[in-house]
Amino acid sequence: MTSILRRKTKLCLETPLLVGKRLMVAHVEAWGLRLRPKGCRHEVSISWAQMWNRANQIAAEARREERLRKARASGRAICYCAGGPHPR
């Protein structure tokens, strides 16, 4: 379960995700997130734009897989050209 560590000036969350054997701590900022293992000083920064772009990539991959699954289920031919597999 995610717990709130601090909330006076910024939101600081302790997540259930593990980095090595340490819990992940996320500092929510206006420009993005700062992520670090609990008890460590080094961190990784991710902007909201980077998260948005990655979410779009994941959604596009899911749509592509769904389209291929439907094409295979309906028995339509699938073209394996340079642009990747897609229904004809």
Wavefront OBJ file of the C-alpha trace (Angstrom):
o trace
v 0.000 0.000 0.000
v 1.294 3.454 -0.882
v 1.772 5.710 2.131
v 2.205 9.475 2.308
v 5.481 10.435 3.987
v 5.341 14.241 3.812
v 2.750 16.669 2.533
v 3.659 20.142 3.827
v 5.322 21.676 0.770
v 5.297 18.724 -1.641
v 3.816 15.277 -1.927
v 6.223 12.486 -1.000
v 4.985 8.900 -1.398
v 6.447 5.581 -0.341
v 5.408 2.985 -2.916
v 5.295 -0.810 -2.558
v 7.771 -1.162 -5.476
v 11.215 -2.460 -4.566
v 14.580 -1.257 -5.875
v 16.949 -3.971 -4.792
v 15.673 -4.576 -1.269
v 14.529 -0.996 -0.620
v 11.129 0.609 -1.095
v 10.733 3.222 -3.848
v 10.033 6.810 -2.721
v 8.411 9.237 -5.184
v 8.584 13.017 -4.745
v 5.788 14.611 -6.802
v 6.878 17.929 -8.314
v 5.170 20.345 -10.717
v 7.520 19.298 -13.565
v 7.473 15.528 -12.902
v 8.646 12.899 -10.430
v 11.863 12.328 -8.524
v 12.279 8.634 -7.740
v 14.764 7.149 -5.262
v 15.177 4.082 -3.084
v 14.252 4.724 0.555
v 17.316 5.631 2.594
v 19.435 6.630 -0.439
v 20.363 10.055 -1.752
v 20.780 9.278 -5.476
v 17.614 9.680 -7.545
v 16.135 9.535 -11.036
v 13.988 12.367 -12.416
v 11.180 11.763 -14.905
v 9.183 14.577 -16.489
v 5.426 14.372 -17.020
v 6.055 14.537 -20.797
v 8.283 11.441 -20.629
v 5.580 9.561 -18.708
v 2.901 10.704 -21.191
v 5.008 9.580 -24.179
v 5.697 6.173 -22.625
v 2.000 5.700 -21.780
v 1.153 6.456 -25.435
v 3.718 3.891 -26.629
v 2.265 1.236 -24.325
v -1.290 2.020 -25.481
v -0.232 1.851 -29.167
v 1.422 -1.539 -28.597
v -1.722 -2.820 -26.868
v -3.935 -1.602 -29.753
v -1.582 -3.229 -32.287
v -1.674 -6.564 -30.428
v -5.471 -6.403 -30.146
v -5.817 -5.690 -33.882
v -3.551 -8.656 -34.713
v -5.418 -10.929 -32.302
v -8.748 -10.031 -33.926
v -7.307 -10.578 -37.413
v -5.989 -14.018 -36.464
v -9.304 -14.950 -34.821
v -11.308 -13.932 -37.904
v -8.969 -15.844 -40.242
v -7.929 -12.816 -42.281
v -4.496 -12.831 -43.899
v -1.731 -11.017 -42.065
v 0.980 -9.187 -44.017
v 4.535 -9.408 -42.623
v 6.091 -6.543 -44.553
v 8.786 -4.082 -43.400
v 6.183 -2.063 -41.492
v 5.541 -4.984 -39.161
v 2.744 -7.553 -39.149
v -0.698 -6.110 -39.918
v -3.957 -7.372 -41.462
v -4.299 -6.988 -45.232
l 1 2 3 4 5 6 7 8 9 10 11 12 13 14 15 16 17 18 19 20 21 22 23 24 25 26 27 28 29 30 31 32 33 34 35 36 37 38 39 40 41 42 43 44 45 46 47 48 49 50 51 52 53 54 55 56 57 58 59 60 61 62 63 64 65 66 67 68 69 70 71 72 73 74 75 76 77 78 79 80 81 82 83 84 85 86 87 88
